[in-house]
Amino acid sequence: MKTVPLHQVHVGLGAKIVPFAGFEMPVRYSSDLDEHHTVRNNVGVFDVSHMGEFMVTGPKALDLIQKVSANDASVLFDGKVQYSYLPNETGGVVDDLLVYRIREDEYLLVVNASNIEKDWNWIQGKNSEGVAMENISDATCLFAVQGPNATATLQKLTTVDLASMDYYTFQTGEMAGIADVIISATGYTGAGGFEIYVKNESAEKMWNAIFEAGKEFGIKPVGLGARDTLRLEKGFCLYGNDIDDNTSPLEAGLGWVTKFTKDFTNSNALKAQKEAGLNRKLVGFEMIDRGIPRGHYELCDADGNKIGEVTSGTQSPTLQKGIGMGYVPAANSKADSEIFIKVRDRLLKAKIVKLPFVKN
């Protein structure tokens, strides 16, 4: 198992450490519930330095990104971020990722921790033009400062005007006396905030500065447990749960980042699938009966026939009810349709709802 550079800091804070994506990661420091509400209502900090970062540079950098990713990166401008995914050759998803345009011939790709080596090999396998790539994952720390008080906390540390930054943009500037920090406004919680990319040698200084700046707001460290409930309340997919090598990105609801105005890996097959119509869809559901849906629980129709399974599920701290996502036949995917979750041989009633579960 690998560890993030601030591993001992998290141990010292009393974090419960668990294996995740090949890393020893803090899953919680106090309780998942407390940390979830901290981010929704105040400000919390995730150390997500296990994520992967690749630099892609040179005159053909955009061509390579256009070839391997489904979204249209040609619309990006300096300081703009784009959500996308890497299609495989068989109709599934290699990974989902963020594409940062630093300048015309320089991009930063941010990928999931469990897929760093896989993504690197996949992109390099498509790199027929010899585009320069550098894997900076092991040299980069990433902190997600999330919540309504994130802006007020971080503004103390930088002259970059954080409040004026649009969603899915970034700036490079000084923060906490550290030069060349990437500050981005993407977020995986739906609570607002920023991601801070900093080199390993400056990571502890940045971490301490963030907590000092947020002291008046009661800032807290937050683990992967609350990260999962926060992202699920917003209907965000988690690779390995809701999307993977065998799931169709179109069935997963990623048609909005699938741009058939260009050619990309497996684009013809995906276009044919779209034109033929989707057999199943990834949907969100809320429990009507009391119960918590867990991953791989069966989704059933009223007669108890299996129609799918839960890909992500939890008890929503904000809504105080069970919520989840899963793939169901297209005929069962309409909002307000009743489905049933099989929990210990009992069929518990739920209904399909439009995502996100938490609207604001």
TORVEXVEX-58422 format. One record per residue (C-alpha): residue number from 1; x, y, z. Coordinates in nm, 2 decimals. Example, Ala and Ser with C-alpha at 12.3 -4.5 7.8 and 13.67 -1.06 7.14 Angstrom:
<vovos>
  nr      X      Y      Z
   1   1.23  -0.45   0.78
   2   1.37  -0.11   0.71
</vovos>
This chain:
<vovos>
  nr      X      Y      Z
   1   0.00   0.00   0.00
   2   0.12   0.35  -0.08
   3   0.07   0.64   0.15
   4   0.00   1.01   0.08
   5   0.28   1.25   0.19
   6   0.08   1.37   0.49
   7   0.00   1.02   0.61
   8   0.15   1.08   0.96
   9  -0.04   1.41   0.99
  10  -0.36   1.22   0.95
  11  -0.26   0.95   1.19
  12  -0.18   1.22   1.44
  13  -0.52   1.37   1.39
  14  -0.67   1.03   1.50
  15  -0.79   0.93   1.15
  16  -0.91   0.58   1.09
  17  -0.69   0.46   0.80
  18  -0.83   0.21   0.55
  19  -0.70   0.07   0.22
  20  -0.84   0.25  -0.08
  21  -0.73   0.24  -0.45
  22  -0.39   0.11  -0.35
  23  -0.33   0.37  -0.08
  24  -0.37   0.39   0.30
  25  -0.63   0.67   0.33
  26  -0.82   0.84   0.61
  27  -1.18   0.73   0.59
  28  -1.29   0.94   0.89
  29  -1.15   1.15   1.17
  30  -1.46   1.19   1.39
  31  -1.78   1.05   1.24
  32  -1.91   1.03   0.88
  33  -2.22   1.22   0.98
  34  -2.04   1.50   1.15
  35  -1.79   1.54   0.87
  36  -2.07   1.54   0.60
  37  -2.26   1.82   0.78
  38  -1.93   2.01   0.83
  39  -1.89   2.03   0.45
  40  -2.25   2.09   0.36
  41  -2.29   2.37   0.62
  42  -1.94   2.51   0.69
  43  -1.60   2.40   0.56
  44  -1.39   2.09   0.55
  45  -1.07   1.97   0.40
  46  -1.01   1.64   0.22
  47  -0.65   1.52   0.14
  48  -0.70   1.35  -0.19
  49  -0.34   1.34  -0.29
  50  -0.39   0.98  -0.40
  51  -0.54   1.12  -0.73
  52  -0.33   1.10  -1.04
  53  -0.20   1.39  -1.25
  54  -0.05   1.38  -1.59
  55   0.11   1.67  -1.79
  56   0.05   1.65  -2.16
  57   0.25   1.91  -2.37
  58   0.35   2.00  -2.71
  59   0.19   2.11  -3.04
  60   0.00   1.77  -3.07
  61  -0.12   1.76  -2.71
  62  -0.48   1.86  -2.80
  63  -0.49   1.61  -3.08
  64  -0.40   1.33  -2.84
  65  -0.66   1.44  -2.58
  66  -0.93   1.47  -2.86
  67  -0.85   1.11  -2.97
  68  -0.87   0.95  -2.62
  69  -1.14   1.15  -2.45
  70  -1.51   1.18  -2.54
  71  -1.57   1.54  -2.47
  72  -1.45   1.82  -2.70
  73  -1.14   1.97  -2.55
  74  -1.10   2.21  -2.85
  75  -1.35   2.45  -2.67
  76  -1.13   2.49  -2.37
  77  -0.94   2.82  -2.31
  78  -0.66   2.89  -2.07
  79  -0.78   2.85  -1.72
  80  -1.08   2.63  -1.81
  81  -1.15   2.28  -1.68
  82  -1.36   2.01  -1.85
  83  -1.51   1.69  -1.72
  84  -1.47   1.40  -1.96
  85  -1.40   1.02  -1.98
  86  -1.18   0.78  -2.17
  87  -1.38   0.54  -2.37
  88  -1.25   0.19  -2.43
  89  -1.27  -0.01  -2.75
  90  -1.56  -0.23  -2.63
  91  -1.82   0.02  -2.53
  92  -1.71   0.08  -2.17
  93  -1.52   0.34  -1.98
  94  -1.14   0.33  -1.90
  95  -1.18   0.61  -1.65
  96  -1.34   0.95  -1.60
  97  -1.12   1.25  -1.56
  98  -1.07   1.63  -1.56
  99  -0.89   1.81  -1.84
 100  -0.72   2.14  -1.74
 101  -0.60   2.37  -2.02
 102  -0.30   2.56  -1.89
 103  -0.21   2.71  -2.22
 104  -0.25   2.62  -2.59
 105   0.00   2.34  -2.59
 106  -0.01   2.24  -2.22
 107  -0.27   2.04  -2.04
 108  -0.31   1.87  -1.70
 109  -0.52   1.55  -1.68
 110  -0.65   1.45  -1.34
 111  -0.74   1.08  -1.31
 112  -0.87   0.84  -1.04
 113  -0.61   0.69  -0.80
 114  -0.70   0.33  -0.88
 115  -0.65   0.39  -1.25
 116  -0.32   0.59  -1.26
 117  -0.11   0.31  -1.42
 118  -0.40   0.19  -1.64
 119  -0.48   0.54  -1.77
 120  -0.12   0.62  -1.84
 121  -0.07   0.30  -2.04
 122  -0.40   0.35  -2.22
 123  -0.32   0.71  -2.33
 124   0.04   0.62  -2.42
 125  -0.09   0.33  -2.63
 126  -0.28   0.59  -2.83
 127   0.01   0.84  -2.85
 128   0.12   0.77  -3.20
 129   0.23   1.13  -3.24
 130   0.49   1.11  -2.96
 131   0.33   1.38  -2.75
 132   0.53   1.46  -2.44
 133   0.37   1.32  -2.12
 134   0.48   1.34  -1.76
 135   0.33   1.15  -1.47
 136   0.36   1.40  -1.18
 137   0.12   1.21  -0.95
 138   0.39   1.11  -0.69
 139   0.52   1.46  -0.67
 140   0.18   1.64  -0.63
 141  -0.05   1.68  -0.33
 142  -0.42   1.77  -0.37
 143  -0.64   1.92  -0.10
 144  -1.01   1.98  -0.16
 145  -1.14   2.26   0.06
 146  -1.52   2.23   0.04
 147  -1.82   2.40   0.19
 148  -1.99   2.74   0.21
 149  -1.70   2.89   0.41
 150  -1.43   2.76   0.18
 151  -1.40   3.09  -0.01
 152  -1.37   3.30   0.31
 153  -1.11   3.06   0.45
 154  -0.88   3.05   0.15
 155  -0.92   3.41   0.05
 156  -0.70   3.50   0.36
 157  -0.41   3.31   0.20
 158  -0.41   3.45  -0.16
 159  -0.46   3.76  -0.37
 160  -0.64   3.56  -0.63
 161  -1.00   3.68  -0.64
 162  -1.16   3.35  -0.55
 163  -1.52   3.47  -0.54
 164  -1.50   3.58  -0.90
 165  -1.38   3.23  -1.02
 166  -1.65   3.05  -1.23
 167  -1.73   2.69  -1.18
 168  -1.49   2.46  -1.36
 169  -1.21   2.72  -1.40
 170  -0.87   2.75  -1.23
 171  -0.59   3.00  -1.17
 172  -0.23   2.95  -1.09
 173  -0.10   3.18  -0.82
 174   0.06   3.23  -0.48
 175  -0.12   3.09  -0.18
 176   0.01   3.07   0.18
 177   0.34   3.21   0.05
 178   0.38   2.92  -0.19
 179   0.43   3.00  -0.55
 180   0.27   2.83  -0.86
 181  -0.02   2.68  -0.67
 182  -0.31   2.56  -0.90
 183  -0.64   2.67  -0.75
 184  -0.94   2.52  -0.92
 185  -1.32   2.54  -0.87
 186  -1.45   2.20  -0.96
 187  -1.55   2.00  -0.65
 188  -1.70   1.66  -0.59
 189  -1.93   1.75  -0.31
 190  -2.18   2.00  -0.45
 191  -2.10   2.22  -0.15
 192  -1.88   2.47  -0.33
 193  -1.51   2.52  -0.27
 194  -1.17   2.47  -0.43
 195  -0.90   2.22  -0.51
 196  -0.55   2.31  -0.42
 197  -0.26   2.14  -0.61
 198   0.08   2.18  -0.45
 199   0.41   2.01  -0.47
 200   0.49   1.76  -0.20
 201   0.76   1.97  -0.03
 202   0.51   2.25   0.04
 203   0.21   2.03   0.13
 204   0.24   2.04   0.51
 205   0.29   2.42   0.50
 206  -0.03   2.45   0.29
 207  -0.23   2.21   0.51
 208  -0.14   2.40   0.82
 209  -0.21   2.74   0.67
 210  -0.55   2.63   0.55
 211  -0.65   2.51   0.90
 212  -0.52   2.83   1.06
 213  -0.72   3.04   0.82
 214  -1.03   2.83   0.88
 215  -1.01   2.82   1.25
 216  -1.28   3.09   1.30
 217  -1.52   2.87   1.10
 218  -1.45   2.55   1.29
 219  -1.27   2.39   0.99
 220  -1.23   2.02   1.01
 221  -1.04   1.74   0.82
 222  -1.28   1.51   0.64
 223  -1.24   1.16   0.52
 224  -1.35   0.93   0.24
 225  -1.66   0.82   0.42
 226  -1.82   1.17   0.40
 227  -1.68   1.23   0.06
 228  -1.89   0.93  -0.07
 229  -2.21   1.04   0.09
 230  -2.16   1.40  -0.03
 231  -2.09   1.30  -0.39
 232  -2.38   1.05  -0.39
 233  -2.63   1.32  -0.27
 234  -2.53   1.52  -0.59
 235  -2.56   1.21  -0.81
 236  -2.19   1.21  -0.91
 237  -2.06   0.88  -1.04
 238  -1.78   0.70  -0.87
 239  -1.55   0.50  -1.10
 240  -1.56   0.13  -1.00
 241  -1.91   0.16  -0.87
 242  -2.13   0.34  -1.12
 243  -1.91   0.34  -1.42
 244  -1.63   0.09  -1.52
 245  -1.48  -0.09  -1.82
 246  -1.81  -0.28  -1.88
 247  -2.06   0.01  -1.84
 248  -2.19   0.21  -2.13
 249  -2.11   0.58  -2.08
 250  -2.44   0.67  -2.26
 251  -2.64   0.44  -2.02
 252  -2.45   0.61  -1.74
 253  -2.59   0.95  -1.84
 254  -2.26   1.07  -1.98
 255  -2.41   1.17  -2.31
 256  -2.37   1.53  -2.22
 257  -1.99   1.49  -2.24
 258  -1.99   1.26  -2.54
 259  -1.94   1.49  -2.85
 260  -1.99   1.32  -3.18
 261  -1.88   1.63  -3.36
 262  -1.53   1.47  -3.36
 263  -1.38   1.12  -3.39
 264  -1.26   0.96  -3.07
 265  -1.19   0.61  -2.95
 266  -1.50   0.39  -3.02
 267  -1.71   0.69  -3.12
 268  -1.88   0.51  -3.41
 269  -2.00   0.23  -3.19
 270  -2.12   0.47  -2.93
 271  -2.30   0.68  -3.19
 272  -2.47   0.37  -3.32
 273  -2.58   0.28  -2.97
 274  -2.73   0.62  -2.92
 275  -2.92   0.60  -3.25
 276  -3.05   0.26  -3.17
 277  -3.18   0.36  -2.83
 278  -3.05   0.26  -2.48
 279  -3.15  -0.07  -2.33
 280  -3.09   0.04  -1.97
 281  -3.02   0.36  -1.78
 282  -2.84   0.46  -1.46
 283  -3.11   0.61  -1.23
 284  -3.13   0.76  -0.88
 285  -3.38   0.63  -0.63
 286  -3.51   0.72  -0.29
 287  -3.63   0.47  -0.03
 288  -4.00   0.49   0.05
 289  -3.98   0.20   0.30
 290  -3.73   0.23   0.59
 291  -3.40   0.08   0.49
 292  -3.05   0.16   0.36
 293  -2.96   0.04   0.01
 294  -2.61  -0.10  -0.02
 295  -2.39  -0.17  -0.32
 296  -2.49  -0.49  -0.51
 297  -2.83  -0.52  -0.34
 298  -3.08  -0.64  -0.60
 299  -3.32  -0.40  -0.77
 300  -3.65  -0.57  -0.84
 301  -3.99  -0.51  -0.99
 302  -4.31  -0.55  -0.80
 303  -4.31  -0.93  -0.86
 304  -3.97  -0.97  -0.72
 305  -3.79  -1.02  -1.05
 306  -3.44  -0.88  -1.05
 307  -3.40  -0.59  -1.29
 308  -3.06  -0.46  -1.18
 309  -2.85  -0.39  -0.87
 310  -2.74  -0.10  -0.66
 311  -2.42   0.06  -0.78
 312  -2.40   0.32  -0.50
 313  -2.62   0.35  -0.19
 314  -2.63   0.51   0.15
 315  -2.84   0.68   0.41
 316  -2.84   1.05   0.31
 317  -2.74   1.27   0.60
 318  -2.91   1.57   0.44
 319  -3.24   1.40   0.34
 320  -3.24   1.15   0.63
 321  -3.35   0.87   0.40
 322  -3.20   0.59   0.20
 323  -3.08   0.69  -0.15
 324  -2.89   0.51  -0.42
 325  -2.81   0.46  -0.79
 326  -2.83   0.16  -1.02
 327  -2.89   0.05  -1.37
 328  -3.25  -0.05  -1.47
 329  -3.42  -0.13  -1.80
 330  -3.52   0.18  -1.99
 331  -3.88   0.09  -1.93
 332  -3.83   0.12  -1.56
 333  -3.63   0.44  -1.56
 334  -3.90   0.71  -1.56
 335  -3.92   0.94  -1.26
 336  -4.17   0.83  -0.99
 337  -4.16   0.47  -1.11
 338  -4.17   0.23  -0.82
 339  -3.89  -0.03  -0.78
 340  -3.80  -0.25  -0.49
 341  -3.47  -0.31  -0.31
 342  -3.41  -0.66  -0.19
 343  -3.27  -0.64   0.17
 344  -3.22  -0.97   0.35
 345  -3.50  -1.14   0.14
 346  -3.74  -0.85   0.20
 347  -3.86  -0.62  -0.08
 348  -3.84  -0.26   0.03
 349  -4.02   0.00  -0.18
 350  -3.84   0.29  -0.35
 351  -3.91   0.53  -0.63
 352  -3.70   0.66  -0.92
 353  -3.61   1.03  -0.88
 354  -3.43   1.29  -1.09
 355  -3.08   1.36  -1.00
 356  -2.93   1.52  -0.80
 357  -3.09   1.41  -0.47
 358  -2.99   1.73  -0.30
 359  -3.07   2.02  -0.52
 360  -2.87   2.31  -0.37
</vovos>
